[in-house]
Amino acid sequence: MKAKIIATGSYYPEITVTNHDLEKIMSTNHDWIVQRTGIEQRKFSNHNTSQMAYYSAVDVIEKAKIDKNDIDLIIVATFTPDHFSPSCANEVAKKLELKKDIPSFDINAACTGFIYGLKIVQAFIESGMYQTVLLVGSENISKVLDFDDRGVAILFGDGAGSAIIQASDRGIIDTVIANKADKNKALLVPNNVKIETPFTHNRYCEPAYVQMNGQEVFKFATTVFVKSLKEIIKRNNLTFEDIEYIVPHQANLRIIEFAIKMLKIDREKFVVNLDKVGNTSAASVPLALDELNEQGKLKKGDKIILVAFGSGLTYGVSLLEW
Ligand SMILES: CC(C)(COP(=O)(O)OP(=O)(O)OC[C@H]1O[C@@H](n2cnc3c(N)ncnc32)[C@H](O)[C@@H]1OP(=O)(O)O)[C@@H](O)C(=O)NCCC(=O)NCCS
């Protein structure tokens, strides 16, 4: 039994922030951002992460044409949850007003969250434990950006992408997830809980803003992007000719172009929407996948690869048969 994505869904926030809008509040310019990243605009939301996840869930449930009460597990991948607890997945279950009590939990693998989620869902479905899973990547990154840090604030956007995954005779073929832990401070979001009790030493509490060593992350991303693609192809005795589409994490066009050049893959195979949405972390891969799916480009039996990297430093790749 395999785990198959039977439908994909999206939620795009209501506020569009262009590079020109950013020019008005920080020392940057449209041409620099486009040249270094490929990003032209991003979406910011007034909703919290679970509300965006819920909107995306409603979209995917409708497209999957399933009864929402058939869902037997909900996982939300996010590094920007509404609360420490309850989880966003708990909130989504509540908002969906399901008739039965089902398990729901969050995972945090930053921008690789959706691929980590796929690996978990794959294991659960292949073992026969669950039959219909809702997997959402949802992020509210605008709230953890320091708009005085132009090297970071220009990169990210909010949004939520989702999938319904069911047991089937075809679907996910192989998923590899990993973490390069020795570089785990190159991309960091501190939590700003006051660390002060009557019984422990008080510690300095930093604001919860994304901190990044851009060049270090760039080097890591290009290396693991190429390595992951090569590995998944080799493990499954395929060539890139066998792959219809590659849906990469939408961090930076230069990272994608590096892989295209190194691996000599046809550019048309890469799905790119970062110009319109920026880096939406765990929402990035499912949003791009849903865009591809909505364009009607995916055909039964197509082999596609999803690949991502992010804070952790995490990375992951999944090969699917549509
Ligand atoms: C962030 C990133 C775009 C910066 O590009 P870069 O080529 O490394 O740029 P640098 O940080 O070396 O800065 C080059 C110059 O541009 C300036 N600069 C930085 N941000 C700028 C901005 N938004 N607008 C204009 N100038 C900017 C720097 O101050 C620096 O100026 P200086 O040479 O006078 O000191 C790039 O490092 C990157 O994409 N890294 C990966 C980030 C990523 O994908 N993170 C998410 C992973 S999930």
PDBQT file of the ligand as one rigid body, heavy atoms in Angstrom, charges set to zero:
ROOT
HETATM    1  C1  LIG A 401      20.142  36.907   1.689  1.00  0.00    +0.000 C 
HETATM    2  C2  LIG A 401      20.863  36.937   0.358  1.00  0.00    +0.000 C 
HETATM    3  C3  LIG A 401      19.861  37.245  -0.755  1.00  0.00    +0.000 C 
HETATM    4  C4  LIG A 401      21.880  38.060   0.397  1.00  0.00    +0.000 C 
HETATM    5  O1  LIG A 401      22.597  38.075  -0.825  1.00  0.00    +0.000 OA
HETATM    6  P1  LIG A 401      24.173  38.161  -0.808  1.00  0.00    +0.000 P 
HETATM    7  O2  LIG A 401      24.615  38.187  -2.207  1.00  0.00    +0.000 OA
HETATM    8  O3  LIG A 401      24.687  37.054   0.079  1.00  0.00    +0.000 OA
HETATM    9  O4  LIG A 401      24.383  39.564  -0.159  1.00  0.00    +0.000 OA
HETATM   10  P2  LIG A 401      25.324  39.999   1.061  1.00  0.00    +0.000 P 
HETATM   11  O5  LIG A 401      24.680  39.603   2.364  1.00  0.00    +0.000 OA
HETATM   12  O6  LIG A 401      26.730  39.555   0.795  1.00  0.00    +0.000 OA
HETATM   13  O7  LIG A 401      25.264  41.544   0.910  1.00  0.00    +0.000 OA
HETATM   14  C5  LIG A 401      25.778  42.205  -0.244  1.00  0.00    +0.000 C 
HETATM   15  C6  LIG A 401      25.506  43.678  -0.081  1.00  0.00    +0.000 C 
HETATM   16  O8  LIG A 401      24.097  43.927  -0.256  1.00  0.00    +0.000 OA
HETATM   17  C7  LIG A 401      23.593  44.631   0.880  1.00  0.00    +0.000 C 
HETATM   18  N1  LIG A 401      22.219  44.226   1.113  1.00  0.00    +0.000 N 
HETATM   19  C8  LIG A 401      21.767  43.218   1.921  1.00  0.00    +0.000 A 
HETATM   20  N2  LIG A 401      20.427  43.182   1.870  1.00  0.00    +0.000 NA
HETATM   21  C9  LIG A 401      20.033  44.149   1.028  1.00  0.00    +0.000 A 
HETATM   22  C10 LIG A 401      18.782  44.589   0.594  1.00  0.00    +0.000 A 
HETATM   23  N3  LIG A 401      17.641  44.024   0.983  1.00  0.00    +0.000 N 
HETATM   24  N4  LIG A 401      18.733  45.616  -0.293  1.00  0.00    +0.000 NA
HETATM   25  C11 LIG A 401      19.858  46.211  -0.726  1.00  0.00    +0.000 A 
HETATM   26  N5  LIG A 401      21.090  45.843  -0.324  1.00  0.00    +0.000 NA
HETATM   27  C12 LIG A 401      21.168  44.821   0.549  1.00  0.00    +0.000 A 
HETATM   28  C13 LIG A 401      24.528  44.244   2.007  1.00  0.00    +0.000 C 
HETATM   29  O9  LIG A 401      24.494  45.207   3.039  1.00  0.00    +0.000 OA
HETATM   30  C14 LIG A 401      25.843  44.206   1.292  1.00  0.00    +0.000 C 
HETATM   31  O10 LIG A 401      26.310  45.532   1.131  1.00  0.00    +0.000 OA
HETATM   32  P3  LIG A 401      27.892  45.885   1.265  1.00  0.00    +0.000 P 
HETATM   33  O11 LIG A 401      28.554  45.060   0.173  1.00  0.00    +0.000 OA
HETATM   34  O12 LIG A 401      27.918  47.337   1.062  1.00  0.00    +0.000 OA
HETATM   35  O13 LIG A 401      28.259  45.422   2.635  1.00  0.00    +0.000 OA
HETATM   36  C15 LIG A 401      21.597  35.591   0.058  1.00  0.00    +0.000 C 
HETATM   37  O14 LIG A 401      22.655  35.416   0.948  1.00  0.00    +0.000 OA
HETATM   38  C16 LIG A 401      20.680  34.411   0.166  1.00  0.00    +0.000 C 
HETATM   39  O15 LIG A 401      19.738  34.266  -0.597  1.00  0.00    +0.000 OA
HETATM   40  N6  LIG A 401      20.960  33.477   1.096  1.00  0.00    +0.000 N 
HETATM   41  C17 LIG A 401      20.094  32.327   1.298  1.00  0.00    +0.000 C 
HETATM   42  C18 LIG A 401      18.903  32.780   2.078  1.00  0.00    +0.000 C 
HETATM   43  C19 LIG A 401      17.807  31.781   2.109  1.00  0.00    +0.000 C 
HETATM   44  O16 LIG A 401      17.435  31.234   1.107  1.00  0.00    +0.000 OA
HETATM   45  N7  LIG A 401      17.270  31.592   3.317  1.00  0.00    +0.000 N 
HETATM   46  C20 LIG A 401      16.154  30.738   3.543  1.00  0.00    +0.000 C 
HETATM   47  C21 LIG A 401      16.543  29.313   3.459  1.00  0.00    +0.000 C 
HETATM   48  S1  LIG A 401      15.196  28.320   3.817  1.00  0.00    +0.000 SA
ENDROOT
TORSDOF 0
